Amino acid sequence: MNVSDNIRGAILAVCAFGIFSVADTIVKYESQFLPVAAVTAMITGAATLFIALYAVLKGRGRALVPATPVFTLGRGALLASETAIIYYAFSAIPLADVYVLTFLTPIFVSIIAIAFLGERPSPLVALGIVLGFIGVLVAFRPSAMGFGIGHFAAAGSALIFAVTLVMIRIAPPRESDLALVISPMVILALGSGMVTLVTTGFPAISAGEMALVLIAGFCLFAGNLLIVRAYRIGAASFLAPFQYCLIFWGALNGWLVFGASVEPFTWIGAAIIIAAGLMVLRAEKAGT
């Protein structure tokens, strides 16, 4: 059975967001004990090393060098700033609050793709996007939140992330996935490293903390590689709703690591989100 590029992209995107949620949880956990800038520098530095090692083992070391430096490094700088902003948000407000606001990303992606890429999602896909966001609102009830700097940071990161996702769709074909993945990691590792050196300095960490840093770094490497591939083969407006799967990953990690209970409203919202995803898949299969 042939599987369309959109379906393959959706599978990759769901896996990528699950992997990202592991890194997010580690950042949230480590930031309780270590400065955010130091955590960011160590995790993105580890991710950079994993990307470089992967490229060397695959015999693709030259693919790490951008073929289109202005485009790739520009996107890298945007994504690096988005990562730094959301890491701050993770340290400042609850994980669930951050996810509520990052779920604005699919809305932003679809609007940007429609406005600048000429994509025309079917009515079912558009309805799926809106329905998915309604599901998020039901699950986390953001009206109950008091907005602070952390919440504005999370919302801003959603917009920047949307821009970087759409940029993948217009990336020059000769640009490698590895260059798109490693550029933001290098920029963020260097930037957060310098901030750490001139402020708190790098703290001594235990073997357990180092293990968590390496796991988070590997997750950043793997998640970014998968999301780049997903958005290079699938339509941005079709893939956008699948970011809502983070509600499941976030609920699971919150329960396992922080002992956060899952409220009935979360499951109601989850059911709505599942319906939204099935609606988008049905539209794809029907070709509408």
C-alpha positions in Angstrom: 0.0 0.0 0.0 1.4 3.4 -1.0 1.6 6.0 1.8 1.4 9.6 0.8 4.1 12.1 1.6 1.7 13.9 4.0 1.0 10.7 5.9 4.7 9.9 6.2 5.4 13.5 7.3 2.6 13.2 9.9 4.1 10.0 11.4 7.6 11.6 11.6 6.1 14.7 13.2 4.3 12.8 15.9 7.5 10.9 16.7 9.5 14.2 16.7 7.1 15.9 19.1 7.2 12.9 21.5 11.0 13.0 21.5 11.0 16.8 22.0 8.7 16.4 25.0 11.4 14.2 26.7 13.9 17.0 26.2 11.4 19.6 27.5 10.8 17.5 30.6 14.5 17.2 31.3 15.0 21.0 30.9 12.1 21.6 33.3 13.6 19.2 35.8 17.2 20.4 35.6 16.2 24.1 35.7 15.0 23.5 39.3 18.7 23.1 40.3 20.8 24.8 37.6 20.8 28.2 35.8 18.7 28.1 32.6 21.5 29.4 30.4 23.9 26.7 31.7 21.3 24.0 31.1 20.6 25.3 27.6 24.3 25.5 26.8 25.0 21.9 28.0 22.1 20.3 26.3 22.5 22.1 22.9 26.2 21.5 23.1 25.5 17.7 23.5 23.0 17.9 20.6 25.7 19.4 18.4 28.1 16.6 19.2 25.5 14.0 18.5 24.7 15.6 15.1 28.4 15.8 14.2 29.0 12.2 15.2 26.0 11.0 13.2 27.2 12.9 10.1 30.8 11.4 10.4 29.5 7.9 11.0 27.3 8.3 7.9 30.2 9.6 5.9 28.4 12.9 5.4 30.6 15.3 7.3 30.5 17.8 4.5 26.7 18.0 4.7 27.1 19.8 8.0 28.4 22.9 6.1 25.5 25.0 4.8 25.1 25.2 1.1 23.1 28.4 1.5 24.7 30.1 4.5 22.4 33.2 4.6 19.2 31.2 4.6 20.3 28.3 6.9 22.1 30.4 9.4 19.2 32.9 9.4 16.8 30.1 10.2 19.3 28.7 12.7 19.4 32.0 14.5 15.6 32.2 14.7 15.3 28.7 16.0 18.0 29.2 18.5 16.2 32.2 19.9 13.0 30.3 20.0 14.6 27.5 21.9 16.2 29.9 24.4 12.8 31.6 24.9 10.9 28.4 25.5 13.5 27.1 27.9 13.0 30.2 29.9 9.3 29.6 29.8 9.8 26.0 31.0 11.7 27.3 34.0 9.2 30.0 34.9 5.8 28.5 34.5 4.2 25.0 34.7 4.8 22.6 31.8 1.1 22.5 30.9 0.9 26.3 30.7 3.8 26.3 28.2 2.2 23.6 26.0 -1.1 25.4 25.9 0.5 28.5 24.4 2.9 26.5 22.1 -0.2 24.9 20.6 -0.8 28.2 18.9 2.0 27.1 16.5 -0.2 25.1 14.2 -2.5 28.1 13.8 0.4 30.3 13.0 1.9 27.7 10.6 -1.3 27.4 8.6 -1.8 31.1 8.4 1.8 31.7 7.2 1.6 28.8 4.7 -1.6 30.0 3.3 -0.5 33.6 3.1 3.1 33.1 1.8 3.3 29.5 0.3 -0.1 29.6 -1.5 -1.2 26.4 0.2 -4.9 25.9 0.2 -6.0 23.4 2.9 -9.4 21.7 2.4 -12.3 22.8 4.6 -11.8 19.5 6.6 -8.2 20.3 7.3 -9.0 23.9 8.3 -11.7 22.6 10.6 -9.3 20.1 12.1 -6.9 22.8 13.0 -9.5 24.8 14.7 -11.1 21.8 16.4 -7.7 20.7 17.7 -7.0 24.1 19.3 -10.5 24.0 20.9 -9.5 20.6 22.3 -6.4 22.2 23.9 -8.4 24.9 25.4 -10.8 22.4 26.9 -7.9 20.3 28.2 -6.0 23.0 30.0 -8.5 25.8 30.4 -6.0 28.7 29.9 -8.6 31.2 31.1 -7.7 30.0 34.6 -4.1 31.1 34.2 -2.6 34.3 35.3 -0.4 35.7 32.5 3.1 36.7 33.3 6.4 37.0 31.4 6.7 33.3 31.1 3.4 33.0 29.3 4.3 35.8 26.9 7.6 34.0 26.2 5.8 30.8 25.4 3.4 32.5 23.0 6.3 34.3 21.3 8.2 31.1 20.9 5.1 29.6 19.2 5.2 32.3 16.6 8.9 32.0 15.9 8.8 28.2 15.8 6.0 28.5 13.2 8.1 30.7 11.0 11.1 28.2 11.2 8.8 25.3 10.3 7.4 27.1 7.2 11.0 28.0 6.2 11.8 24.3 5.9 9.2 24.1 3.1 11.0 26.8 1.1 14.6 25.6 2.0 16.7 25.3 -1.2 16.7 21.6 -2.3 20.5 21.5 -2.3 20.5 22.3 1.4 21.0 19.2 3.6 18.8 18.2 6.5 22.0 18.0 8.7 22.9 21.6 8.0 19.4 22.8 8.9 19.5 20.7 12.1 23.0 21.6 13.4 23.0 25.4 12.6 20.6 26.4 15.4 22.3 24.0 17.9 25.7 25.6 17.3 24.4 29.1 17.5 22.4 28.4 20.7 25.2 26.5 22.3 27.7 29.3 21.7 25.3 32.1 22.7 24.0 30.5 25.9 27.6 29.3 26.7 28.8 32.9 26.6 25.9 34.1 28.7 26.7 31.5 31.3 30.4 32.4 31.4 29.7 36.1 32.0 27.0 35.5 34.6 26.9 32.4 36.8 29.6 30.3 35.3 29.2 26.6 34.6 28.3 24.7 37.7 29.7 21.3 38.7 27.2 18.6 37.9 26.8 15.0 39.1 27.1 11.9 36.9 23.2 11.7 37.0 22.8 15.2 35.8 25.3 14.7 33.0 23.4 11.6 31.9 20.2 13.6 31.7 22.0 16.3 29.7 23.2 13.7 27.2 19.7 12.2 26.9 18.2 15.6 26.3 20.9 16.4 23.8 20.2 13.2 21.9 16.5 14.0 21.9 17.1 17.4 20.4 19.2 15.9 17.7 16.7 13.2 16.9 13.6 15.4 17.2 15.0 18.1 14.9 16.2 15.6 12.3 12.7 14.1 12.2 10.8 17.4 12.1 13.0 18.7 9.3 12.4 15.6 7.2 8.6 15.7 8.0 8.2 19.3 6.8 10.4 18.7 3.7 8.0 16.0 2.5 4.6 17.0 3.9 2.5 20.1 3.4 2.9 22.6 6.3 -0.9 23.2 6.7 -1.5 19.4 6.8 1.2 18.7 9.4 0.3 21.6 11.7 -2.5 19.9 13.7 -0.3 17.0 14.7 1.6 19.2 17.1 -1.4 18.8 19.3 -0.2 15.3 20.2 2.1 17.0 22.7 -0.9 17.0 25.0 -0.5 13.3 25.4 3.3 13.4 25.8 3.1 16.3 28.2 0.5 14.6 30.4 2.5 11.4 30.5 5.8 13.0 31.3 4.2 15.3 33.8 2.7 12.3 35.6 5.9 10.2 35.5 8.4 12.9 36.5 6.5 15.5 38.5 3.6 13.4 39.8 1.1 15.7 38.1 -2.4 14.3 38.0 -4.5 14.3 34.8 -7.9 16.0 35.2 -11.1 14.9 33.5 -11.0 18.0 31.3 -7.6 16.9 29.9 -9.1 13.6 28.7 -12.1 15.4 27.2 -9.8 17.8 25.4 -7.7 14.8 24.3 -10.8 13.2 22.7 -11.5 16.3 20.8 -7.9 16.4 19.6 -8.1 12.8 18.4 -11.2 13.7 16.4 -9.4 16.6 14.9 -6.5 14.4 13.8 -8.8 11.8 12.3 -10.6 14.5 10.4 -7.4 15.7 8.9 -6.3 12.2 8.0 -9.7 11.5 6.4 -9.4 14.7 4.3 -6.0 13.5 3.1 -7.2 10.0 2.2 -10.2 11.5 0.4 -8.0 14.0 -1.4 -10.4 16.8 -0.5 
